[in-house]
Amino acid sequence: MTRKRLPTVPDPSAPALPAAVTSTVGFLMREAASRFRVRVERMLFEFHLRPQQLLMLITLRDEGPMSQLALGQRLGMDRTTTMQSAQALADAGYIDRQDDPDDRRVYRLTLTSQGRRLAATLEGRLKKIDQELLAPLSAEDRARFLAQLHAIVDCH
């Protein structure tokens, strides 16, 4: 007996999902986030980076040097992912990863000048992606939409 192979991507000719699904906040937010994620991952692929590495670069740039553990906690990353991401960024020359002089079990992370340039480039590309996704909205509606998203995220 041969099993029918199930599609791995949505069929564009399939009928639309019911309005009871597509009109929910969660569905719409997930769809918008998915469109953003695809664009960001495509952009990061060019630099051989992952989303968590982007977060690490921008956080180190904006908040300054910190321990690897503190950075991972700040970004909600587990220790293994933090270590692997930091090591990859160090190997690429974007961060310095040094033993902390006060505690040799701790790595201190500092952004390099190459890392600063990359963070600026990536931030510019992120803004462009935001502009593309929000293009259907007027400038006033964009500002209001972002304020509303902040209100939702900050409240929960």
N, CA and C atoms as a LAMMPS dump frame, in Angstrom:
ITEM: TIMESTEP
0
ITEM: NUMBER OF ATOMS
468
ITEM: BOX BOUNDS ff ff ff
-5.0000000000000000e+02 5.0000000000000000e+02
-5.0000000000000000e+02 5.0000000000000000e+02
-5.0000000000000000e+02 5.0000000000000000e+02
ITEM: ATOMS id mol type element x y z
1 1 1 N 0.842 -1.182 0
2 1 2 C 0 0 0
3 1 3 C 0.891 1.25 0
4 2 1 N 0.634 2.142 -0.919
5 2 2 C 1.406 3.364 -1.025
6 2 3 C 0.624 4.499 -0.377
7 3 1 N 1.32 5.239 0.49
8 3 2 C 0.672 6.379 1.139
9 3 3 C 0.698 7.596 0.233
10 4 1 N -0.357 8.359 0.308
11 4 2 C -0.419 9.615 -0.445
12 4 3 C 0.476 10.627 0.251
13 5 1 N 1.332 11.255 -0.519
14 5 2 C 2.261 12.254 0.025
15 5 3 C 1.497 13.54 0.315
16 6 1 N 1.632 14.023 1.529
17 6 2 C 0.961 15.261 1.92
18 6 3 C 1.796 16.462 1.492
19 7 1 N 1.138 17.553 1.115
20 7 2 C 1.902 18.747 0.705
21 7 3 C 2.648 19.338 1.897
22 8 1 N 3.812 19.908 1.623
23 8 2 C 4.608 20.524 2.693
24 8 3 C 4.47 22.042 2.698
25 9 1 N 3.878 22.58 1.656
26 9 2 C 3.618 24.023 1.599
27 9 3 C 2.151 24.208 1.242
28 10 1 N 1.564 25.337 1.641
29 10 2 C 0.156 25.542 1.322
30 10 3 C -0.08 25.557 -0.186
31 11 1 N -1.182 24.984 -0.584
32 11 2 C -1.581 24.96 -1.99
33 11 3 C -2.227 26.3 -2.321
34 12 1 N -1.637 27.075 -3.246
35 12 2 C -2.199 28.396 -3.545
36 12 3 C -3.595 28.335 -4.159
37 13 1 N -3.975 27.184 -4.708
38 13 2 C -5.306 27.07 -5.305
39 13 3 C -6.351 26.605 -4.286
40 14 1 N -5.932 26.307 -3.064
41 14 2 C -6.876 25.859 -2.033
42 14 3 C -7.785 27.014 -1.638
43 15 1 N -9.01 26.693 -1.252
44 15 2 C -9.922 27.765 -0.832
45 15 3 C -9.404 28.454 0.431
46 16 1 N -9.809 29.691 0.6
47 16 2 C -9.396 30.47 1.773
48 16 3 C -9.91 29.809 3.05
49 17 1 N -9.177 30.021 4.117
50 17 2 C -9.62 29.52 5.413
51 17 3 C -10.882 30.256 5.841
52 18 1 N -11.665 29.664 6.73
53 18 2 C -12.887 30.321 7.189
54 18 3 C -12.594 31.651 7.884
55 19 1 N -13.515 32.574 7.747
56 19 2 C -13.351 33.896 8.358
57 19 3 C -13.227 33.802 9.869
58 20 1 N -13.838 32.788 10.479
59 20 2 C -13.729 32.614 11.93
60 20 3 C -12.279 32.402 12.342
61 21 1 N -11.441 31.925 11.418
62 21 2 C -10.008 31.753 11.678
63 21 3 C -9.25 33.007 11.267
64 22 1 N -9.458 33.44 10.039
65 22 2 C -8.647 34.521 9.472
66 22 3 C -8.937 35.884 10.08
67 23 1 N -10.016 36.011 10.827
68 23 2 C -10.322 37.307 11.438
69 23 3 C -9.843 37.396 12.885
70 24 1 N -9.19 36.343 13.384
71 24 2 C -8.718 36.392 14.769
72 24 3 C -7.391 37.139 14.866
73 25 1 N -7.183 37.79 15.974
74 25 2 C -5.953 38.539 16.213
75 25 3 C -4.74 37.63 16.11
76 26 1 N -4.822 36.474 16.748
77 26 2 C -3.695 35.553 16.747
78 26 3 C -3.304 35.111 15.346
79 27 1 N -4.287 34.776 14.522
80 27 2 C -3.998 34.345 13.159
81 27 3 C -3.334 35.471 12.379
82 28 1 N -3.904 36.665 12.455
83 28 2 C -3.359 37.799 11.704
84 28 3 C -1.959 38.17 12.179
85 29 1 N -1.731 38.142 13.491
86 29 2 C -0.4 38.46 14.01
87 29 3 C 0.603 37.4 13.579
88 30 1 N 0.182 36.13 13.611
89 30 2 C 1.081 35.057 13.184
90 30 3 C 1.432 35.201 11.706
91 31 1 N 0.459 35.533 10.877
92 31 2 C 0.707 35.7 9.443
93 31 3 C 1.647 36.879 9.18
94 32 1 N 1.415 37.991 9.873
95 32 2 C 2.289 39.155 9.701
96 32 3 C 3.707 38.825 10.181
97 33 1 N 3.817 38.152 11.328
98 33 2 C 5.128 37.78 11.859
99 33 3 C 5.833 36.804 10.926
100 34 1 N 5.084 35.912 10.324
101 34 2 C 5.673 34.95 9.394
102 34 3 C 6.267 35.66 8.181
103 35 1 N 5.562 36.639 7.662
104 35 2 C 6.07 37.392 6.511
105 35 3 C 7.334 38.165 6.882
106 36 1 N 7.352 38.719 8.088
107 36 2 C 8.54 39.422 8.571
108 36 3 C 9.699 38.441 8.732
109 37 1 N 9.436 37.304 9.396
110 37 2 C 10.485 36.312 9.668
111 37 3 C 11.132 35.803 8.387
112 38 1 N 10.326 35.521 7.376
113 38 2 C 10.87 35.018 6.104
114 38 3 C 11.83 36.035 5.502
115 39 1 N 11.442 37.297 5.51
116 39 2 C 12.305 38.342 4.937
117 39 3 C 13.589 38.512 5.752
118 40 1 N 13.46 38.487 7.067
119 40 2 C 14.635 38.655 7.929
120 40 3 C 15.584 37.472 7.763
121 41 1 N 15.054 36.266 7.763
122 41 2 C 15.922 35.093 7.611
123 41 3 C 16.613 35.087 6.256
124 42 1 N 15.917 35.527 5.224
125 42 2 C 16.536 35.623 3.891
126 42 3 C 17.677 36.638 3.918
127 43 1 N 17.453 37.762 4.564
128 43 2 C 18.482 38.798 4.671
129 43 3 C 19.674 38.291 5.48
130 44 1 N 19.42 37.609 6.591
131 44 2 C 20.492 37.111 7.445
132 44 3 C 21.288 36.001 6.777
133 45 1 N 20.635 35.218 5.929
134 45 2 C 21.314 34.133 5.225
135 45 3 C 22.494 34.665 4.42
136 46 1 N 22.321 35.844 3.851
137 46 2 C 23.387 36.49 3.072
138 46 3 C 24.644 36.7 3.919
139 47 1 N 24.457 36.903 5.211
140 47 2 C 25.575 37.158 6.127
141 47 3 C 25.947 35.915 6.941
142 48 1 N 25.313 34.799 6.659
143 48 2 C 25.541 33.544 7.382
144 48 3 C 25.235 33.707 8.866
145 49 1 N 24.147 34.403 9.157
146 49 2 C 23.743 34.647 10.539
147 49 3 C 22.364 34.059 10.808
148 50 1 N 22.082 33.874 12.084
149 50 2 C 20.777 33.423 12.544
150 50 3 C 20.119 34.585 13.298
151 51 1 N 18.787 34.548 13.442
152 51 2 C 18.101 35.654 14.133
153 51 3 C 18.65 35.963 15.522
154 52 1 N 18.99 34.928 16.317
155 52 2 C 19.499 35.201 17.663
156 52 3 C 20.849 35.918 17.621
157 53 1 N 21.642 35.681 16.572
158 53 2 C 22.918 36.378 16.439
159 53 3 C 22.691 37.857 16.12
160 54 1 N 21.674 38.143 15.338
161 54 2 C 21.305 39.535 15.077
162 54 3 C 20.953 40.236 16.385
163 55 1 N 20.148 39.57 17.21
164 55 2 C 19.776 40.152 18.503
165 55 3 C 21 40.383 19.376
166 56 1 N 21.926 39.445 19.354
167 56 2 C 23.146 39.59 20.16
168 56 3 C 23.965 40.792 19.705
169 57 1 N 24.143 40.938 18.397
170 57 2 C 24.935 42.049 17.86
171 57 3 C 24.333 43.4 18.249
172 58 1 N 23.039 43.543 18.041
173 58 2 C 22.399 44.835 18.307
174 58 3 C 22.359 45.12 19.805
175 59 1 N 22.129 44.093 20.623
176 59 2 C 22.112 44.295 22.075
177 59 3 C 23.492 44.694 22.589
178 60 1 N 24.533 44.019 22.119
179 60 2 C 25.89 44.4 22.542
180 60 3 C 26.232 45.809 22.066
181 61 1 N 25.791 46.164 20.875
182 61 2 C 26.068 47.513 20.381
183 61 3 C 25.374 48.557 21.243
184 62 1 N 24.119 48.318 21.567
185 62 2 C 23.334 49.324 22.277
186 62 3 C 23.521 49.315 23.795
187 63 1 N 23.869 48.154 24.364
188 63 2 C 23.983 48.056 25.83
189 63 3 C 25.407 47.869 26.313
190 64 1 N 26.32 47.648 25.371
191 64 2 C 27.722 47.536 25.738
192 64 3 C 28.118 46.131 26.135
193 65 1 N 29.419 45.952 26.449
194 65 2 C 29.942 44.629 26.8
195 65 3 C 29.213 44.035 27.988
196 66 1 N 29.083 42.717 27.957
197 66 2 C 28.468 42.006 29.083
198 66 3 C 28.907 40.556 29.034
199 67 1 N 28.626 39.85 30.104
200 67 2 C 28.983 38.436 30.134
201 67 3 C 28.096 37.677 29.159
202 68 1 N 28.614 36.561 28.707
203 68 2 C 27.85 35.711 27.79
204 68 3 C 26.559 35.256 28.468
205 69 1 N 26.64 34.893 29.734
206 69 2 C 25.471 34.454 30.478
207 69 3 C 24.428 35.566 30.571
208 70 1 N 24.875 36.785 30.893
209 70 2 C 23.949 37.91 31.016
210 70 3 C 23.273 38.212 29.683
211 71 1 N 24.023 38.144 28.592
212 71 2 C 23.449 38.406 27.277
213 71 3 C 22.404 37.343 26.937
214 72 1 N 22.724 36.093 27.19
215 72 2 C 21.76 35.031 26.934
216 72 3 C 20.489 35.209 27.745
217 73 1 N 20.646 35.546 29.018
218 73 2 C 19.475 35.775 29.876
219 73 3 C 18.676 36.979 29.396
220 74 1 N 19.384 38.019 28.996
221 74 2 C 18.732 39.246 28.513
222 74 3 C 17.855 38.961 27.302
223 75 1 N 18.314 38.024 26.451
224 75 2 C 17.596 37.716 25.213
225 75 3 C 16.703 36.482 25.331
226 76 1 N 16.661 35.867 26.519
227 76 2 C 15.811 34.705 26.717
228 76 3 C 16.306 33.468 25.987
229 77 1 N 17.617 33.36 25.847
230 77 2 C 18.218 32.226 25.143
231 77 3 C 18.786 31.234 26.149
232 78 1 N 18.746 29.947 25.812
233 78 2 C 19.346 28.949 26.687
234 78 3 C 20.87 29.015 26.571
235 79 1 N 21.562 28.396 27.515
236 79 2 C 23.031 28.483 27.588
237 79 3 C 23.715 27.921 26.34
238 80 1 N 23.212 26.799 25.833
239 80 2 C 23.854 26.17 24.677
240 80 3 C 23.739 27.053 23.442
241 81 1 N 22.546 27.563 23.188
242 81 2 C 22.347 28.439 22.026
243 81 3 C 23.177 29.703 22.164
244 82 1 N 23.218 30.257 23.365
245 82 2 C 24.019 31.459 23.608
246 82 3 C 25.489 31.18 23.316
247 83 1 N 25.998 30.065 23.829
248 83 2 C 27.404 29.72 23.64
249 83 3 C 27.715 29.511 22.158
250 84 1 N 26.882 28.741 21.473
251 84 2 C 27.126 28.47 20.056
252 84 3 C 27.047 29.741 19.219
253 85 1 N 26.076 30.582 19.504
254 85 2 C 25.92 31.836 18.756
255 85 3 C 27.082 32.779 19.007
256 86 1 N 27.493 32.891 20.268
257 86 2 C 28.622 33.762 20.605
258 86 3 C 29.909 33.248 19.958
259 87 1 N 30.108 31.952 19.982
260 87 2 C 31.314 31.381 19.377
261 87 3 C 31.337 31.644 17.871
262 88 1 N 30.194 31.478 17.216
263 88 2 C 30.124 31.731 15.772
264 88 3 C 30.402 33.206 15.458
265 89 1 N 29.863 34.108 16.27
266 89 2 C 30.113 35.54 16.059
267 89 3 C 31.581 35.873 16.316
268 90 1 N 32.184 35.235 17.299
269 90 2 C 33.607 35.454 17.586
270 90 3 C 34.459 34.909 16.438
271 91 1 N 34.131 33.713 15.961
272 91 2 C 34.882 33.117 14.854
273 91 3 C 34.81 33.978 13.593
274 92 1 N 33.691 34.672 13.408
275 92 2 C 33.515 35.533 12.237
276 92 3 C 34.144 36.917 12.434
277 93 1 N 34.611 37.21 13.65
278 93 2 C 35.261 38.487 13.91
279 93 3 C 34.32 39.613 14.312
280 94 1 N 33.082 39.281 14.664
281 94 2 C 32.104 40.308 15.009
282 94 3 C 32.093 40.662 16.492
283 95 1 N 32.537 39.719 17.332
284 95 2 C 32.64 40.002 18.762
285 95 3 C 33.956 39.446 19.279
286 96 1 N 34.434 40.055 20.372
287 96 2 C 35.552 39.498 21.128
288 96 3 C 34.944 38.728 22.286
289 97 1 N 35.436 37.533 22.493
290 97 2 C 34.941 36.656 23.556
291 97 3 C 36.141 36.316 24.43
292 98 1 N 36.254 37.017 25.558
293 98 2 C 37.43 36.889 26.422
294 98 3 C 37.033 36.384 27.806
295 99 1 N 37.986 35.704 28.452
296 99 2 C 37.769 35.322 29.851
297 99 3 C 37.616 36.588 30.68
298 100 1 N 36.683 36.575 31.61
299 100 2 C 36.498 37.697 32.526
300 100 3 C 37.652 37.652 33.529
301 101 1 N 38.378 38.759 33.722
302 101 2 C 39.519 38.747 34.646
303 101 3 C 39.12 38.432 36.092
304 102 1 N 37.88 38.709 36.461
305 102 2 C 37.427 38.451 37.828
306 102 3 C 36.943 37.012 38.033
307 103 1 N 36.58 36.346 36.939
308 103 2 C 36.063 34.977 37.042
309 103 3 C 36.327 34.27 35.718
310 104 1 N 37.325 33.419 35.685
311 104 2 C 37.746 32.781 34.438
312 104 3 C 36.706 31.812 33.877
313 105 1 N 35.663 31.504 34.647
314 105 2 C 34.585 30.654 34.133
315 105 3 C 33.603 31.453 33.285
316 106 1 N 33.747 32.774 33.284
317 106 2 C 32.805 33.669 32.609
318 106 3 C 33.452 34.259 31.364
319 107 1 N 32.702 34.252 30.266
320 107 2 C 33.167 34.926 29.051
321 107 3 C 32.555 36.318 28.989
322 108 1 N 33.395 37.27 28.657
323 108 2 C 32.964 38.662 28.489
324 108 3 C 32.889 38.916 26.99
325 109 1 N 31.75 39.424 26.529
326 109 2 C 31.534 39.67 25.102
327 109 3 C 31.582 41.166 24.81
328 110 1 N 32.332 41.512 23.778
329 110 2 C 32.463 42.904 23.34
330 110 3 C 32.342 42.93 21.826
331 111 1 N 31.603 43.877 21.316
332 111 2 C 31.452 44.032 19.874
333 111 3 C 32.738 44.598 19.274
334 112 1 N 33.175 44.04 18.153
335 112 2 C 34.347 44.57 17.443
336 112 3 C 33.894 45.683 16.502
337 113 1 N 34.832 46.397 15.911
338 113 2 C 34.458 47.438 14.945
339 113 3 C 33.757 46.81 13.742
340 114 1 N 34.191 45.635 13.328
341 114 2 C 33.518 44.916 12.239
342 114 3 C 32.083 44.558 12.653
343 115 1 N 31.902 44.166 13.908
344 115 2 C 30.572 43.854 14.432
345 115 3 C 29.683 45.084 14.479
346 116 1 N 30.274 46.242 14.821
347 116 2 C 29.495 47.493 14.839
348 116 3 C 29.008 47.857 13.441
349 117 1 N 29.886 47.712 12.466
350 117 2 C 29.492 48.007 11.08
351 117 3 C 28.38 47.063 10.626
352 118 1 N 28.53 45.792 10.962
353 118 2 C 27.514 44.814 10.574
354 118 3 C 26.183 45.111 11.262
355 119 1 N 26.219 45.439 12.545
356 119 2 C 24.979 45.762 13.271
357 119 3 C 24.269 46.945 12.617
358 120 1 N 25.025 47.955 12.211
359 120 2 C 24.425 49.118 11.547
360 120 3 C 23.81 48.719 10.207
361 121 1 N 24.512 47.901 9.445
362 121 2 C 23.997 47.431 8.16
363 121 3 C 22.711 46.646 8.356
364 122 1 N 22.721 45.731 9.306
365 122 2 C 21.551 44.894 9.554
366 122 3 C 20.375 45.718 10.048
367 123 1 N 20.647 46.69 10.898
368 123 2 C 19.572 47.545 11.392
369 123 3 C 18.928 48.319 10.239
370 124 1 N 19.741 48.805 9.318
371 124 2 C 19.201 49.497 8.146
372 124 3 C 18.343 48.586 7.296
373 125 1 N 18.778 47.358 7.144
374 125 2 C 17.995 46.393 6.36
375 125 3 C 16.702 46.02 7.071
376 126 1 N 16.751 45.929 8.396
377 126 2 C 15.53 45.65 9.159
378 126 3 C 14.51 46.768 8.973
379 127 1 N 14.982 47.996 8.989
380 127 2 C 14.075 49.136 8.78
381 127 3 C 13.442 49.073 7.399
382 128 1 N 14.22 48.659 6.416
383 128 2 C 13.686 48.528 5.058
384 128 3 C 12.609 47.442 5.006
385 129 1 N 12.85 46.335 5.685
386 129 2 C 11.855 45.265 5.737
387 129 3 C 10.581 45.766 6.411
388 130 1 N 10.728 46.501 7.506
389 130 2 C 9.562 47.094 8.17
390 130 3 C 8.784 47.976 7.202
391 131 1 N 9.5 48.825 6.473
392 131 2 C 8.848 49.73 5.522
393 131 3 C 8.09 48.956 4.452
394 132 1 N 8.7 47.875 3.948
395 132 2 C 8.033 47.063 2.926
396 132 3 C 6.749 46.447 3.471
397 133 1 N 6.826 45.888 4.678
398 133 2 C 5.653 45.232 5.252
399 133 3 C 4.552 46.223 5.605
400 134 1 N 4.95 47.401 6.025
401 134 2 C 3.963 48.398 6.441
402 134 3 C 3.569 49.353 5.314
403 135 1 N 4.046 49.083 4.104
404 135 2 C 3.765 49.961 2.962
405 135 3 C 2.281 50.224 2.731
406 136 1 N 1.383 49.255 2.979
407 136 2 C -0.028 49.544 2.761
408 136 3 C -0.617 50.578 3.719
409 137 1 N 0.113 50.903 4.787
410 137 2 C -0.381 51.85 5.787
411 137 3 C 0.198 53.24 5.56
412 138 1 N -0.586 54.239 5.876
413 138 2 C -0.079 55.609 5.832
414 138 3 C 0.928 55.796 6.964
415 139 1 N 1.705 56.857 6.895
416 139 2 C 2.697 57.132 7.946
417 139 3 C 2.009 57.247 9.307
418 140 1 N 0.864 57.886 9.337
419 140 2 C 0.11 58.039 10.596
420 140 3 C -0.374 56.672 11.105
421 141 1 N -0.884 55.852 10.199
422 141 2 C -1.359 54.523 10.592
423 141 3 C -0.203 53.635 11.05
424 142 1 N 0.97 53.77 10.433
425 142 2 C 2.145 53.003 10.863
426 142 3 C 2.509 53.342 12.297
427 143 1 N 2.561 54.627 12.592
428 143 2 C 2.912 55.063 13.947
429 143 3 C 1.88 54.546 14.946
430 144 1 N 0.618 54.644 14.602
431 144 2 C -0.445 54.175 15.491
432 144 3 C -0.358 52.645 15.672
433 145 1 N -0.115 51.923 14.582
434 145 2 C 0.005 50.465 14.63
435 145 3 C 1.161 50.05 15.542
436 146 1 N 2.312 50.686 15.391
437 146 2 C 3.464 50.359 16.242
438 146 3 C 3.171 50.671 17.708
439 147 1 N 2.5 51.785 17.959
440 147 2 C 2.135 52.137 19.334
441 147 3 C 1.181 51.099 19.917
442 148 1 N 0.256 50.63 19.102
443 148 2 C -0.689 49.619 19.569
444 148 3 C 0.018 48.287 19.842
445 149 1 N 0.942 47.899 18.989
446 149 2 C 1.71 46.671 19.232
447 149 3 C 2.506 46.785 20.529
448 150 1 N 3.135 47.949 20.744
449 150 2 C 3.884 48.165 21.991
450 150 3 C 2.954 48.042 23.191
451 151 1 N 1.753 48.601 23.083
452 151 2 C 0.803 48.524 24.188
453 151 3 C 0.453 47.074 24.5
454 152 1 N 0.236 46.258 23.481
455 152 2 C -0.082 44.846 23.683
456 152 3 C 1.098 44.121 24.313
457 153 1 N 2.281 44.294 23.734
458 153 2 C 3.475 43.578 24.226
459 153 3 C 3.826 44.046 25.645
460 154 1 N 3.797 45.336 25.897
461 154 2 C 4.161 45.862 27.219
462 154 3 C 3.183 45.44 28.31
463 155 1 N 1.919 45.25 27.939
464 155 2 C 0.889 44.876 28.916
465 155 3 C 1.003 43.409 29.314
466 156 1 N 1.467 42.586 28.382
467 156 2 C 1.495 41.137 28.647
468 156 3 C 2.916 40.672 28.805
